[in-house]
Amino acid sequence: MKDQIASARTYRNAYEMTIFDPARDAGKVSNRQCLSFLSFKLTDDNRLLLTVMYRNHAYIARGLGNFIGLGRLMAFVAAETRADMGSLTCISTHAEIDYGKTNKDGVVEGWTNAEAQTLLERCRQINSSVEAA
């Protein structure tokens, strides 16, 4: 990618990774990684875009950490290739707002239903105000 950016003709959409190890993952139904695909793209002005696909995503327990990690990965690739940072897009083929989960001792971990609903409502308000502007 670094060489492509420096050349006269840049391949802008040839950088994709599937996260799957046939020797380890074939036949498994559970306990597989949730991140399954990454696609890096370069814009005409050499901004790096990253689109990722998750097969399963627990947004309360894992979302923030996943987004921070993906942002760090994107920043690393941008720095190494001398590209500017662009957008990060996350697609989850199955996503859940995982609140009120109990552990094996019956203790509720993470957010309560009310806390999750309050967060969702606040996000909707922000979205509405952005759309109205």
N, C-alpha and C positions, 0 to 999 in steps of 0.2 A: 504494500500500500504506500509506503514511504517513497519507493522508487517510482510508483505510478504518479504520485503528486508532483514529483520533480520532473517528470517527462512531459513531452509535448502532447501526447495522447494519453489520457487517463481513463482507465477502466473504473467506472464509478459504482458498479453494482455487482461485483464479483467476490464479495467477501462474506461468506456465510458458513456457519458451523451448526451441525446437528450434534446434540449432546446425547449420544446413545452408544453404548459399548455392547455389540451383539454377544460377545462372550460372557459378559456379566449380566446384561439386562434382558436378553431374550427369554421369553416365557414368564418373566416376573409380572405379576399383576399389581403388587403393592411394594412399598419401600424402594421405589425408584426416585431419581431426582425429579423435581418438578419443573425446573428450567429445561426446555427441550430444544430450543432453537435460537440462534442469534444471527442477525443480518446487519452488517455494517454497510453503509452507503456513503458516498461522497457527493456533495452538491457541486455545481459548477464553480462556486467560489471557495471550494475546499473546506466546507463545513462537514464534520462527521456526524452522521445520523445513525442511531442504533434502534433497531426494532427487535424485541424479544418475544418469545412465545413460551408460556407456562402451560403445562397440562393440568395443573391444579395449583390454586393459589389461595392461601388463607390470609386475608388482608390485614386482620388485626394482629395476629401473632407474627406474621412473616413479612408483610408488605413493606414497611418502612426500612427494615434491614436489607431486604432485597433491592429496593430502589437505591439505597445508599451504595450498596455493593456494585450495582450496575453503573451508577454514576461514576464511581471510582474506576471501574474497568474502562468505561468510555473515556474518562480523563487520561488514563494511562495510554490508551491507544492513540488518542489525539496528540498527546505530548510526543510519543514515539514517532509518529508519522508527520508531525508538524502541521496537523490539521486544526482548525478551530472547532470548538464544541458546537453541535447542533442539538436537535431534539432527541429525546428518548421516548419510545413508544412501547408500551407493555400490553400484550394481548394474552388474556387468560382464557383458555377454553373451558375451564371450570373454575369459578371463583366463589368464595363464600366470605361473608362477614361472620367470622368465627368468634362469637362472644359467649360468655357464660359456660365455657367448657370445664368439666370437672376432671381432676386427675384421679389416679387410682385410689387415693385416700379420701375422695369425695370433696376436696377443696376446689372451689371455683377459681380458675386461673384466668388472667387477662381481664378484659373489659366485661362489664355487665351489659345486659340487653339495653337498659336505659341509656348508658353511656354511648353505646354504639349508635343508637337511634338519634341521640343528640348530635353526634358527629355528622351523621348522614344528613340531618336536617340543616345543619350549619353549612355543609357543602352545597346543598341545594340552594340555600339563600345566596351564597357567594356566586354560584353559577347563574342564578336569576339576575343578580345585579350586574354581572359581566355582560350577559346577553342584552340587558336593557340599555347598557351604555353605548 
